[in-house]
Amino acid sequence: MQNLKKIWQTLGYIQRNKAVETLEWEYVELEHVFALLTMGFLTGLTSPPMHISLELLPLMEKELILMSEKVDTAASPLSELFSVLDVG
């Protein structure tokens, strides 16, 4: 009976971990969708009204920092070398 209880507890622990990982992944994807909706004009999508975008801008701080870091690393000599050599 103890072994069955341990197995049941282990299965519960695994399922909780999978549920948390799935929720974290969905949260990250929702952040990406949010960023695309608010900053979509950079990719050619129609943008929401300007006052809504300006109100949401403080919430986009992490995405804006990430975007500026990507722009900085995209022009670095090492990244240009990797893109020429097709390393990835």
PyMOL Python script that loads the backbone (N, CA, C, O; Angstrom):
from pymol import cmd

cmd.read_pdbstr("""\
ATOM      1  N   MET A   1       0.819  -1.195   0.000  1.00  0.00           N
ATOM      2  CA  MET A   1       0.000   0.000   0.000  1.00  0.00           C
ATOM      3  C   MET A   1       0.865   1.262   0.000  1.00  0.00           C
ATOM      4  O   MET A   1       0.524   2.255  -0.644  1.00  0.00           O
ATOM      5  N   GLN A   2       1.991   1.215   0.731  1.00  0.00           N
ATOM      6  CA  GLN A   2       2.900   2.364   0.778  1.00  0.00           C
ATOM      7  C   GLN A   2       3.512   2.640  -0.602  1.00  0.00           C
ATOM      8  O   GLN A   2       3.663   3.791  -1.011  1.00  0.00           O
ATOM      9  N   ASN A   3       3.863   1.551  -1.312  1.00  0.00           N
ATOM     10  CA  ASN A   3       4.430   1.733  -2.646  1.00  0.00           C
ATOM     11  C   ASN A   3       3.433   2.378  -3.588  1.00  0.00           C
ATOM     12  O   ASN A   3       3.800   3.236  -4.391  1.00  0.00           O
ATOM     13  N   LEU A   4       2.177   1.972  -3.496  1.00  0.00           N
ATOM     14  CA  LEU A   4       1.135   2.548  -4.333  1.00  0.00           C
ATOM     15  C   LEU A   4       0.941   4.027  -4.018  1.00  0.00           C
ATOM     16  O   LEU A   4       0.724   4.840  -4.916  1.00  0.00           O
ATOM     17  N   LYS A   5       1.022   4.368  -2.729  1.00  0.00           N
ATOM     18  CA  LYS A   5       0.901   5.763  -2.321  1.00  0.00           C
ATOM     19  C   LYS A   5       2.069   6.588  -2.848  1.00  0.00           C
ATOM     20  O   LYS A   5       1.871   7.715  -3.303  1.00  0.00           O
ATOM     21  N   LYS A   6       3.289   6.041  -2.794  1.00  0.00           N
ATOM     22  CA  LYS A   6       4.466   6.745  -3.310  1.00  0.00           C
ATOM     23  C   LYS A   6       4.362   6.945  -4.818  1.00  0.00           C
ATOM     24  O   LYS A   6       4.699   8.010  -5.336  1.00  0.00           O
ATOM     25  N   ILE A   7       3.894   5.916  -5.516  1.00  0.00           N
ATOM     26  CA  ILE A   7       3.732   6.032  -6.976  1.00  0.00           C
ATOM     27  C   ILE A   7       2.705   7.116  -7.293  1.00  0.00           C
ATOM     28  O   ILE A   7       2.918   7.933  -8.189  1.00  0.00           O
ATOM     29  N   TRP A   8       1.597   7.125  -6.561  1.00  0.00           N
ATOM     30  CA  TRP A   8       0.553   8.115  -6.788  1.00  0.00           C
ATOM     31  C   TRP A   8       1.075   9.529  -6.517  1.00  0.00           C
ATOM     32  O   TRP A   8       0.772  10.450  -7.276  1.00  0.00           O
ATOM     33  N   GLN A   9       1.845   9.710  -5.463  1.00  0.00           N
ATOM     34  CA  GLN A   9       2.421  11.013  -5.151  1.00  0.00           C
ATOM     35  C   GLN A   9       3.416  11.445  -6.229  1.00  0.00           C
ATOM     36  O   GLN A   9       3.458  12.614  -6.613  1.00  0.00           O
ATOM     37  N   THR A  10       4.213  10.494  -6.712  1.00  0.00           N
ATOM     38  CA  THR A  10       5.173  10.809  -7.773  1.00  0.00           C
ATOM     39  C   THR A  10       4.456  11.233  -9.045  1.00  0.00           C
ATOM     40  O   THR A  10       4.855  12.200  -9.693  1.00  0.00           O
ATOM     41  N   LEU A  11       3.398  10.512  -9.405  1.00  0.00           N
ATOM     42  CA  LEU A  11       2.630  10.885 -10.596  1.00  0.00           C
ATOM     43  C   LEU A  11       1.990  12.264 -10.437  1.00  0.00           C
ATOM     44  O   LEU A  11       1.949  13.047 -11.386  1.00  0.00           O
ATOM     45  N   GLY A  12       1.501  12.553  -9.254  1.00  0.00           N
ATOM     46  CA  GLY A  12       0.931  13.878  -8.998  1.00  0.00           C
ATOM     47  C   GLY A  12       1.970  14.969  -9.131  1.00  0.00           C
ATOM     48  O   GLY A  12       1.698  16.032  -9.690  1.00  0.00           O
ATOM     49  N   TYR A  13       3.173  14.707  -8.613  1.00  0.00           N
ATOM     50  CA  TYR A  13       4.259  15.677  -8.710  1.00  0.00           C
ATOM     51  C   TYR A  13       4.643  15.930 -10.171  1.00  0.00           C
ATOM     52  O   TYR A  13       4.857  17.075 -10.569  1.00  0.00           O
ATOM     53  N   ILE A  14       4.728  14.869 -10.962  1.00  0.00           N
ATOM     54  CA  ILE A  14       5.079  15.002 -12.381  1.00  0.00           C
ATOM     55  C   ILE A  14       4.013  15.807 -13.123  1.00  0.00           C
ATOM     56  O   ILE A  14       4.341  16.681 -13.925  1.00  0.00           O
ATOM     57  N   GLN A  15       2.750  15.516 -12.859  1.00  0.00           N
ATOM     58  CA  GLN A  15       1.664  16.227 -13.528  1.00  0.00           C
ATOM     59  C   GLN A  15       1.638  17.708 -13.145  1.00  0.00           C
ATOM     60  O   GLN A  15       1.377  18.562 -13.992  1.00  0.00           O
ATOM     61  N   ARG A  16       1.905  18.013 -11.886  1.00  0.00           N
ATOM     62  CA  ARG A  16       1.950  19.421 -11.478  1.00  0.00           C
ATOM     63  C   ARG A  16       3.087  20.147 -12.171  1.00  0.00           C
ATOM     64  O   ARG A  16       2.924  21.290 -12.597  1.00  0.00           O
ATOM     65  N   ASN A  17       4.248  19.492 -12.293  1.00  0.00           N
ATOM     66  CA  ASN A  17       5.370  20.121 -12.980  1.00  0.00           C
ATOM     67  C   ASN A  17       5.053  20.366 -14.451  1.00  0.00           C
ATOM     68  O   ASN A  17       5.376  21.422 -14.994  1.00  0.00           O
ATOM     69  N   LYS A  18       4.421  19.387 -15.090  1.00  0.00           N
ATOM     70  CA  LYS A  18       4.053  19.565 -16.497  1.00  0.00           C
ATOM     71  C   LYS A  18       3.042  20.692 -16.649  1.00  0.00           C
ATOM     72  O   LYS A  18       3.115  21.462 -17.606  1.00  0.00           O
ATOM     73  N   ALA A  19       2.104  20.799 -15.722  1.00  0.00           N
ATOM     74  CA  ALA A  19       1.106  21.864 -15.786  1.00  0.00           C
ATOM     75  C   ALA A  19       1.764  23.228 -15.636  1.00  0.00           C
ATOM     76  O   ALA A  19       1.413  24.170 -16.347  1.00  0.00           O
ATOM     77  N   VAL A  20       2.715  23.340 -14.717  1.00  0.00           N
ATOM     78  CA  VAL A  20       3.418  24.608 -14.520  1.00  0.00           C
ATOM     79  C   VAL A  20       4.234  24.954 -15.757  1.00  0.00           C
ATOM     80  O   VAL A  20       4.227  26.104 -16.195  1.00  0.00           O
ATOM     81  N   GLU A  21       4.932  23.989 -16.326  1.00  0.00           N
ATOM     82  CA  GLU A  21       5.721  24.245 -17.537  1.00  0.00           C
ATOM     83  C   GLU A  21       4.827  24.681 -18.684  1.00  0.00           C
ATOM     84  O   GLU A  21       5.194  25.579 -19.442  1.00  0.00           O
ATOM     85  N   THR A  22       3.667  24.065 -18.827  1.00  0.00           N
ATOM     86  CA  THR A  22       2.742  24.441 -19.888  1.00  0.00           C
ATOM     87  C   THR A  22       2.223  25.855 -19.678  1.00  0.00           C
ATOM     88  O   THR A  22       2.126  26.626 -20.633  1.00  0.00           O
ATOM     89  N   LEU A  23       1.887  26.205 -18.439  1.00  0.00           N
ATOM     90  CA  LEU A  23       1.417  27.565 -18.157  1.00  0.00           C
ATOM     91  C   LEU A  23       2.507  28.599 -18.399  1.00  0.00           C
ATOM     92  O   LEU A  23       2.220  29.685 -18.903  1.00  0.00           O
ATOM     93  N   GLU A  24       3.747  28.285 -18.053  1.00  0.00           N
ATOM     94  CA  GLU A  24       4.849  29.209 -18.304  1.00  0.00           C
ATOM     95  C   GLU A  24       5.050  29.410 -19.797  1.00  0.00           C
ATOM     96  O   GLU A  24       5.281  30.535 -20.241  1.00  0.00           O
ATOM     97  N   TRP A  25       4.968  28.340 -20.580  1.00  0.00           N
ATOM     98  CA  TRP A  25       5.119  28.443 -22.025  1.00  0.00           C
ATOM     99  C   TRP A  25       3.992  29.290 -22.619  1.00  0.00           C
ATOM    100  O   TRP A  25       4.232  30.139 -23.477  1.00  0.00           O
ATOM    101  N   GLU A  26       2.758  29.052 -22.155  1.00  0.00           N
ATOM    102  CA  GLU A  26       1.630  29.832 -22.651  1.00  0.00           C
ATOM    103  C   GLU A  26       1.776  31.304 -22.284  1.00  0.00           C
ATOM    104  O   GLU A  26       1.421  32.176 -23.077  1.00  0.00           O
ATOM    105  N   TYR A  27       2.289  31.589 -21.099  1.00  0.00           N
ATOM    106  CA  TYR A  27       2.498  32.971 -20.671  1.00  0.00           C
ATOM    107  C   TYR A  27       3.504  33.670 -21.587  1.00  0.00           C
ATOM    108  O   TYR A  27       3.290  34.813 -21.991  1.00  0.00           O
ATOM    109  N   VAL A  28       4.590  32.988 -21.908  1.00  0.00           N
ATOM    110  CA  VAL A  28       5.590  33.567 -22.800  1.00  0.00           C
ATOM    111  C   VAL A  28       4.999  33.805 -24.187  1.00  0.00           C
ATOM    112  O   VAL A  28       5.258  34.839 -24.802  1.00  0.00           O
ATOM    113  N   GLU A  29       4.209  32.858 -24.680  1.00  0.00           N
ATOM    114  CA  GLU A  29       3.590  33.026 -25.992  1.00  0.00           C
ATOM    115  C   GLU A  29       2.584  34.175 -25.987  1.00  0.00           C
ATOM    116  O   GLU A  29       2.479  34.912 -26.967  1.00  0.00           O
ATOM    117  N   LEU A  30       1.849  34.330 -24.895  1.00  0.00           N
ATOM    118  CA  LEU A  30       0.923  35.454 -24.800  1.00  0.00           C
ATOM    119  C   LEU A  30       1.665  36.783 -24.776  1.00  0.00           C
ATOM    120  O   LEU A  30       1.190  37.773 -25.333  1.00  0.00           O
ATOM    121  N   GLU A  31       2.826  36.809 -24.134  1.00  0.00           N
ATOM    122  CA  GLU A  31       3.647  38.025 -24.178  1.00  0.00           C
ATOM    123  C   GLU A  31       4.082  38.333 -25.599  1.00  0.00           C
ATOM    124  O   GLU A  31       4.106  39.497 -26.000  1.00  0.00           O
ATOM    125  N   HIS A  32       4.426  37.305 -26.370  1.00  0.00           N
ATOM    126  CA  HIS A  32       4.821  37.523 -27.757  1.00  0.00           C
ATOM    127  C   HIS A  32       3.657  38.050 -28.587  1.00  0.00           C
ATOM    128  O   HIS A  32       3.833  38.948 -29.410  1.00  0.00           O
ATOM    129  N   VAL A  33       2.475  37.496 -28.371  1.00  0.00           N
ATOM    130  CA  VAL A  33       1.294  37.978 -29.090  1.00  0.00           C
ATOM    131  C   VAL A  33       0.992  39.416 -28.699  1.00  0.00           C
ATOM    132  O   VAL A  33       0.654  40.243 -29.546  1.00  0.00           O
ATOM    133  N   PHE A  34       1.115  39.705 -27.413  1.00  0.00           N
ATOM    134  CA  PHE A  34       0.904  41.066 -26.935  1.00  0.00           C
ATOM    135  C   PHE A  34       1.894  42.027 -27.595  1.00  0.00           C
ATOM    136  O   PHE A  34       1.517  43.115 -28.029  1.00  0.00           O
ATOM    137  N   ALA A  35       3.151  41.621 -27.665  1.00  0.00           N
ATOM    138  CA  ALA A  35       4.158  42.462 -28.297  1.00  0.00           C
ATOM    139  C   ALA A  35       3.855  42.659 -29.773  1.00  0.00           C
ATOM    140  O   ALA A  35       4.025  43.759 -30.298  1.00  0.00           O
ATOM    141  N   LEU A  36       3.414  41.620 -30.440  1.00  0.00           N
ATOM    142  CA  LEU A  36       3.092  41.736 -31.856  1.00  0.00           C
ATOM    143  C   LEU A  36       1.893  42.647 -32.080  1.00  0.00           C
ATOM    144  O   LEU A  36       1.861  43.408 -33.047  1.00  0.00           O
ATOM    145  N   LEU A  37       0.915  42.572 -31.196  1.00  0.00           N
ATOM    146  CA  LEU A  37      -0.257  43.439 -31.338  1.00  0.00           C
ATOM    147  C   LEU A  37       0.095  44.900 -31.117  1.00  0.00           C
ATOM    148  O   LEU A  37      -0.382  45.773 -31.843  1.00  0.00           O
ATOM    149  N   THR A  38       0.930  45.173 -30.117  1.00  0.00           N
ATOM    150  CA  THR A  38       1.241  46.565 -29.812  1.00  0.00           C
ATOM    151  C   THR A  38       2.356  47.137 -30.676  1.00  0.00           C
ATOM    152  O   THR A  38       2.373  48.339 -30.944  1.00  0.00           O
ATOM    153  N   MET A  39       3.280  46.303 -31.112  1.00  0.00           N
ATOM    154  CA  MET A  39       4.398  46.784 -31.927  1.00  0.00           C
ATOM    155  C   MET A  39       4.339  46.221 -33.345  1.00  0.00           C
ATOM    156  O   MET A  39       5.343  46.227 -34.058  1.00  0.00           O
ATOM    157  N   GLY A  40       3.184  45.741 -33.751  1.00  0.00           N
ATOM    158  CA  GLY A  40       3.039  45.102 -35.054  1.00  0.00           C
ATOM    159  C   GLY A  40       3.261  46.021 -36.229  1.00  0.00           C
ATOM    160  O   GLY A  40       3.505  45.551 -37.340  1.00  0.00           O
ATOM    161  N   PHE A  41       3.182  47.330 -36.012  1.00  0.00           N
ATOM    162  CA  PHE A  41       3.404  48.253 -37.121  1.00  0.00           C
ATOM    163  C   PHE A  41       4.825  48.137 -37.664  1.00  0.00           C
ATOM    164  O   PHE A  41       5.083  48.509 -38.809  1.00  0.00           O
ATOM    165  N   LEU A  42       5.744  47.626 -36.853  1.00  0.00           N
ATOM    166  CA  LEU A  42       7.114  47.435 -37.327  1.00  0.00           C
ATOM    167  C   LEU A  42       7.217  46.300 -38.341  1.00  0.00           C
ATOM    168  O   LEU A  42       8.147  46.263 -39.147  1.00  0.00           O
ATOM    169  N   THR A  43       6.264  45.379 -38.299  1.00  0.00           N
ATOM    170  CA  THR A  43       6.268  44.255 -39.234  1.00  0.00           C
ATOM    171  C   THR A  43       5.230  44.411 -40.334  1.00  0.00           C
ATOM    172  O   THR A  43       5.089  43.529 -41.181  1.00  0.00           O
ATOM    173  N   GLY A  44       4.501  45.523 -40.331  1.00  0.00           N
ATOM    174  CA  GLY A  44       3.536  45.771 -41.388  1.00  0.00           C
ATOM    175  C   GLY A  44       2.107  45.441 -41.011  1.00  0.00           C
ATOM    176  O   GLY A  44       1.214  45.553 -41.851  1.00  0.00           O
ATOM    177  N   LEU A  45       1.863  45.039 -39.777  1.00  0.00           N
ATOM    178  CA  LEU A  45       0.492  44.785 -39.337  1.00  0.00           C
ATOM    179  C   LEU A  45      -0.177  46.102 -38.981  1.00  0.00           C
ATOM    180  O   LEU A  45       0.489  47.076 -38.631  1.00  0.00           O
ATOM    181  N   THR A  46      -1.481  46.120 -39.073  1.00  0.00           N
ATOM    182  CA  THR A  46      -2.180  47.333 -38.649  1.00  0.00           C
ATOM    183  C   THR A  46      -2.041  47.476 -37.146  1.00  0.00           C
ATOM    184  O   THR A  46      -2.089  46.493 -36.407  1.00  0.00           O
ATOM    185  N   SER A  47      -1.871  48.685 -36.713  1.00  0.00           N
ATOM    186  CA  SER A  47      -1.630  48.917 -35.288  1.00  0.00           C
ATOM    187  C   SER A  47      -2.912  49.356 -34.600  1.00  0.00           C
ATOM    188  O   SER A  47      -3.815  49.908 -35.230  1.00  0.00           O
ATOM    189  N   PRO A  48      -2.978  49.105 -33.310  1.00  0.00           N
ATOM    190  CA  PRO A  48      -4.131  49.603 -32.553  1.00  0.00           C
ATOM    191  C   PRO A  48      -4.062  51.122 -32.471  1.00  0.00           C
ATOM    192  O   PRO A  48      -3.041  51.708 -32.828  1.00  0.00           O
ATOM    193  N   PRO A  49      -5.117  51.765 -32.011  1.00  0.00           N
ATOM    194  CA  PRO A  49      -5.080  53.227 -31.867  1.00  0.00           C
ATOM    195  C   PRO A  49      -3.889  53.673 -31.017  1.00  0.00           C
ATOM    196  O   PRO A  49      -3.471  52.973 -30.095  1.00  0.00           O
ATOM    197  N   MET A  50      -3.362  54.828 -31.339  1.00  0.00           N
ATOM    198  CA  MET A  50      -2.126  55.302 -30.714  1.00  0.00           C
ATOM    199  C   MET A  50      -2.263  55.452 -29.204  1.00  0.00           C
ATOM    200  O   MET A  50      -1.327  55.125 -28.474  1.00  0.00           O
ATOM    201  N   HIS A  51      -3.401  55.937 -28.714  1.00  0.00           N
ATOM    202  CA  HIS A  51      -3.523  56.134 -27.270  1.00  0.00           C
ATOM    203  C   HIS A  51      -3.484  54.798 -26.527  1.00  0.00           C
ATOM    204  O   HIS A  51      -3.002  54.739 -25.396  1.00  0.00           O
ATOM    205  N   ILE A  52      -3.980  53.738 -27.140  1.00  0.00           N
ATOM    206  CA  ILE A  52      -3.902  52.413 -26.513  1.00  0.00           C
ATOM    207  C   ILE A  52      -2.461  51.927 -26.506  1.00  0.00           C
ATOM    208  O   ILE A  52      -1.990  51.386 -25.506  1.00  0.00           O
ATOM    209  N   SER A  53      -1.761  52.119 -27.618  1.00  0.00           N
ATOM    210  CA  SER A  53      -0.351  51.708 -27.684  1.00  0.00           C
ATOM    211  C   SER A  53       0.491  52.451 -26.659  1.00  0.00           C
ATOM    212  O   SER A  53       1.363  51.858 -26.022  1.00  0.00           O
ATOM    213  N   LEU A  54       0.236  53.748 -26.496  1.00  0.00           N
ATOM    214  CA  LEU A  54       1.010  54.526 -25.526  1.00  0.00           C
ATOM    215  C   LEU A  54       0.700  54.110 -24.089  1.00  0.00           C
ATOM    216  O   LEU A  54       1.583  54.138 -23.232  1.00  0.00           O
ATOM    217  N   GLU A  55      -0.547  53.726 -23.821  1.00  0.00           N
ATOM    218  CA  GLU A  55      -0.870  53.259 -22.482  1.00  0.00           C
ATOM    219  C   GLU A  55      -0.228  51.905 -22.189  1.00  0.00           C
ATOM    220  O   GLU A  55       0.123  51.616 -21.044  1.00  0.00           O
ATOM    221  N   LEU A  56      -0.075  51.082 -23.213  1.00  0.00           N
ATOM    222  CA  LEU A  56       0.506  49.753 -23.026  1.00  0.00           C
ATOM    223  C   LEU A  56       2.034  49.764 -23.078  1.00  0.00           C
ATOM    224  O   LEU A  56       2.670  48.768 -22.732  1.00  0.00           O
ATOM    225  N   LEU A  57       2.614  50.853 -23.498  1.00  0.00           N
ATOM    226  CA  LEU A  57       4.065  50.926 -23.652  1.00  0.00           C
ATOM    227  C   LEU A  57       4.841  50.591 -22.384  1.00  0.00           C
ATOM    228  O   LEU A  57       5.847  49.888 -22.483  1.00  0.00           O
ATOM    229  N   PRO A  58       4.437  51.051 -21.189  1.00  0.00           N
ATOM    230  CA  PRO A  58       5.192  50.658 -19.985  1.00  0.00           C
ATOM    231  C   PRO A  58       5.202  49.148 -19.750  1.00  0.00           C
ATOM    232  O   PRO A  58       6.148  48.617 -19.168  1.00  0.00           O
ATOM    233  N   LEU A  59       4.161  48.461 -20.196  1.00  0.00           N
ATOM    234  CA  LEU A  59       4.117  47.015 -20.034  1.00  0.00           C
ATOM    235  C   LEU A  59       5.038  46.300 -21.009  1.00  0.00           C
ATOM    236  O   LEU A  59       5.311  45.110 -20.852  1.00  0.00           O
ATOM    237  N   MET A  60       5.513  47.017 -22.007  1.00  0.00           N
ATOM    238  CA  MET A  60       6.348  46.429 -23.053  1.00  0.00           C
ATOM    239  C   MET A  60       7.834  46.628 -22.781  1.00  0.00           C
ATOM    240  O   MET A  60       8.654  46.391 -23.667  1.00  0.00           O
ATOM    241  N   GLU A  61       8.190  47.049 -21.598  1.00  0.00           N
ATOM    242  CA  GLU A  61       9.589  47.370 -21.299  1.00  0.00           C
ATOM    243  C   GLU A  61      10.526  46.203 -21.579  1.00  0.00           C
ATOM    244  O   GLU A  61      11.568  46.382 -22.210  1.00  0.00           O
ATOM    245  N   LYS A  62      10.167  45.014 -21.118  1.00  0.00           N
ATOM    246  CA  LYS A  62      11.035  43.849 -21.301  1.00  0.00           C
ATOM    247  C   LYS A  62      11.207  43.522 -22.786  1.00  0.00           C
ATOM    248  O   LYS A  62      12.308  43.205 -23.235  1.00  0.00           O
ATOM    249  N   GLU A  63      10.112  43.603 -23.542  1.00  0.00           N
ATOM    250  CA  GLU A  63      10.195  43.301 -24.968  1.00  0.00           C
ATOM    251  C   GLU A  63      11.011  44.337 -25.722  1.00  0.00           C
ATOM    252  O   GLU A  63      11.744  43.997 -26.650  1.00  0.00           O
ATOM    253  N   LEU A  64      10.887  45.604 -25.327  1.00  0.00           N
ATOM    254  CA  LEU A  64      11.673  46.648 -25.989  1.00  0.00           C
ATOM    255  C   LEU A  64      13.166  46.486 -25.708  1.00  0.00           C
ATOM    256  O   LEU A  64      13.995  46.690 -26.594  1.00  0.00           O
ATOM    257  N   ILE A  65      13.501  46.120 -24.475  1.00  0.00           N
ATOM    258  CA  ILE A  65      14.908  45.876 -24.143  1.00  0.00           C
ATOM    259  C   ILE A  65      15.433  44.692 -24.935  1.00  0.00           C
ATOM    260  O   ILE A  65      16.545  44.742 -25.462  1.00  0.00           O
ATOM    261  N   LEU A  66      14.650  43.631 -25.023  1.00  0.00           N
ATOM    262  CA  LEU A  66      15.053  42.458 -25.793  1.00  0.00           C
ATOM    263  C   LEU A  66      15.237  42.805 -27.266  1.00  0.00           C
ATOM    264  O   LEU A  66      16.191  42.357 -27.901  1.00  0.00           O
ATOM    265  N   MET A  67      14.313  43.610 -27.810  1.00  0.00           N
ATOM    266  CA  MET A  67      14.417  44.001 -29.212  1.00  0.00           C
ATOM    267  C   MET A  67      15.680  44.825 -29.463  1.00  0.00           C
ATOM    268  O   MET A  67      16.363  44.626 -30.467  1.00  0.00           O
ATOM    269  N   SER A  68      15.988  45.747 -28.556  1.00  0.00           N
ATOM    270  CA  SER A  68      17.197  46.552 -28.749  1.00  0.00           C
ATOM    271  C   SER A  68      18.462  45.707 -28.609  1.00  0.00           C
ATOM    272  O   SER A  68      19.449  45.958 -29.300  1.00  0.00           O
ATOM    273  N   GLU A  69      18.443  44.704 -27.720  1.00  0.00           N
ATOM    274  CA  GLU A  69      19.597  43.799 -27.612  1.00  0.00           C
ATOM    275  C   GLU A  69      19.762  42.970 -28.878  1.00  0.00           C
ATOM    276  O   GLU A  69      20.885  42.734 -29.324  1.00  0.00           O
ATOM    277  N   LYS A  70      18.659  42.530 -29.455  1.00  0.00           N
ATOM    278  CA  LYS A  70      18.728  41.752 -30.698  1.00  0.00           C
ATOM    279  C   LYS A  70      19.270  42.603 -31.829  1.00  0.00           C
ATOM    280  O   LYS A  70      20.046  42.122 -32.655  1.00  0.00           O
ATOM    281  N   VAL A  71      18.868  43.866 -31.873  1.00  0.00           N
ATOM    282  CA  VAL A  71      19.372  44.762 -32.915  1.00  0.00           C
ATOM    283  C   VAL A  71      20.872  44.974 -32.735  1.00  0.00           C
ATOM    284  O   VAL A  71      21.620  44.996 -33.713  1.00  0.00           O
ATOM    285  N   ASP A  72      21.315  45.131 -31.476  1.00  0.00           N
ATOM    286  CA  ASP A  72      22.744  45.318 -31.214  1.00  0.00           C
ATOM    287  C   ASP A  72      23.558  44.092 -31.615  1.00  0.00           C
ATOM    288  O   ASP A  72      24.621  44.226 -32.221  1.00  0.00           O
ATOM    289  N   THR A  73      23.067  42.900 -31.283  1.00  0.00           N
ATOM    290  CA  THR A  73      23.829  41.696 -31.603  1.00  0.00           C
ATOM    291  C   THR A  73      23.710  41.319 -33.078  1.00  0.00           C
ATOM    292  O   THR A  73      24.569  40.611 -33.604  1.00  0.00           O
ATOM    293  N   ALA A  74      22.662  41.781 -33.748  1.00  0.00           N
ATOM    294  CA  ALA A  74      22.501  41.450 -35.165  1.00  0.00           C
ATOM    295  C   ALA A  74      23.573  42.122 -36.009  1.00  0.00           C
ATOM    296  O   ALA A  74      23.935  41.609 -37.068  1.00  0.00           O
ATOM    297  N   ALA A  75      24.082  43.255 -35.559  1.00  0.00           N
ATOM    298  CA  ALA A  75      25.088  43.973 -36.331  1.00  0.00           C
ATOM    299  C   ALA A  75      26.515  43.688 -35.858  1.00  0.00           C
ATOM    300  O   ALA A  75      27.458  44.294 -36.365  1.00  0.00           O
ATOM    301  N   SER A  76      26.687  42.793 -34.912  1.00  0.00           N
ATOM    302  CA  SER A  76      28.030  42.521 -34.422  1.00  0.00           C
ATOM    303  C   SER A  76      28.809  41.675 -35.433  1.00  0.00           C
ATOM    304  O   SER A  76      28.209  40.888 -36.165  1.00  0.00           O
ATOM    305  N   PRO A  77      30.115  41.825 -35.482  1.00  0.00           N
ATOM    306  CA  PRO A  77      30.918  41.075 -36.458  1.00  0.00           C
ATOM    307  C   PRO A  77      30.815  39.558 -36.288  1.00  0.00           C
ATOM    308  O   PRO A  77      30.831  38.818 -37.272  1.00  0.00           O
ATOM    309  N   LEU A  78      30.711  39.102 -35.049  1.00  0.00           N
ATOM    310  CA  LEU A  78      30.625  37.665 -34.814  1.00  0.00           C
ATOM    311  C   LEU A  78      29.326  37.089 -35.379  1.00  0.00           C
ATOM    312  O   LEU A  78      29.331  36.013 -35.977  1.00  0.00           O
ATOM    313  N   SER A  79      28.218  37.802 -35.191  1.00  0.00           N
ATOM    314  CA  SER A  79      26.952  37.308 -35.726  1.00  0.00           C
ATOM    315  C   SER A  79      26.954  37.352 -37.259  1.00  0.00           C
ATOM    316  O   SER A  79      26.369  36.480 -37.900  1.00  0.00           O
ATOM    317  N   GLU A  80      27.602  38.351 -37.844  1.00  0.00           N
ATOM    318  CA  GLU A  80      27.716  38.399 -39.303  1.00  0.00           C
ATOM    319  C   GLU A  80      28.546  37.221 -39.816  1.00  0.00           C
ATOM    320  O   GLU A  80      28.231  36.637 -40.852  1.00  0.00           O
ATOM    321  N   LEU A  81      29.606  36.878 -39.084  1.00  0.00           N
ATOM    322  CA  LEU A  81      30.442  35.748 -39.468  1.00  0.00           C
ATOM    323  C   LEU A  81      29.647  34.446 -39.410  1.00  0.00           C
ATOM    324  O   LEU A  81      29.743  33.625 -40.322  1.00  0.00           O
ATOM    325  N   PHE A  82      28.858  34.245 -38.341  1.00  0.00           N
ATOM    326  CA  PHE A  82      28.046  33.044 -38.233  1.00  0.00           C
ATOM    327  C   PHE A  82      26.982  32.978 -39.310  1.00  0.00           C
ATOM    328  O   PHE A  82      26.671  31.894 -39.802  1.00  0.00           O
ATOM    329  N   SER A  83      26.415  34.124 -39.690  1.00  0.00           N
ATOM    330  CA  SER A  83      25.394  34.089 -40.736  1.00  0.00           C
ATOM    331  C   SER A  83      26.013  33.790 -42.083  1.00  0.00           C
ATOM    332  O   SER A  83      25.385  33.137 -42.917  1.00  0.00           O
ATOM    333  N   VAL A  84      27.238  34.254 -42.319  1.00  0.00           N
ATOM    334  CA  VAL A  84      27.919  33.954 -43.587  1.00  0.00           C
ATOM    335  C   VAL A  84      28.301  32.490 -43.655  1.00  0.00           C
ATOM    336  O   VAL A  84      28.181  31.866 -44.709  1.00  0.00           O
ATOM    337  N   LEU A  85      28.766  31.928 -42.530  1.00  0.00           N
ATOM    338  CA  LEU A  85      29.198  30.536 -42.501  1.00  0.00           C
ATOM    339  C   LEU A  85      28.037  29.555 -42.338  1.00  0.00           C
ATOM    340  O   LEU A  85      28.230  28.340 -42.379  1.00  0.00           O
ATOM    341  N   ASP A  86      26.832  30.093 -42.154  1.00  0.00           N
ATOM    342  CA  ASP A  86      25.626  29.277 -41.989  1.00  0.00           C
ATOM    343  C   ASP A  86      25.778  28.294 -40.822  1.00  0.00           C
ATOM    344  O   ASP A  86      25.485  27.105 -40.950  1.00  0.00           O
ATOM    345  N   VAL A  87      26.240  28.814 -39.689  1.00  0.00           N
ATOM    346  CA  VAL A  87      26.365  28.035 -38.475  1.00  0.00           C
ATOM    347  C   VAL A  87      25.109  28.252 -37.665  1.00  0.00           C
ATOM    348  O   VAL A  87      24.718  29.399 -37.446  1.00  0.00           O
ATOM    349  N   GLY A  88      24.468  27.203 -37.216  1.00  0.00           N
ATOM    350  CA  GLY A  88      23.280  27.453 -36.428  1.00  0.00           C
ATOM    351  C   GLY A  88      22.734  26.226 -35.937  1.00  0.00           C
ATOM    352  O   GLY A  88      21.717  26.237 -35.243  1.00  0.00           O
TER     353      GLY A  88
END
""", "prot")
cmd.dss("prot")
cmd.show_as("cartoon", "prot")
cmd.util.cbc("prot")
cmd.orient("prot")
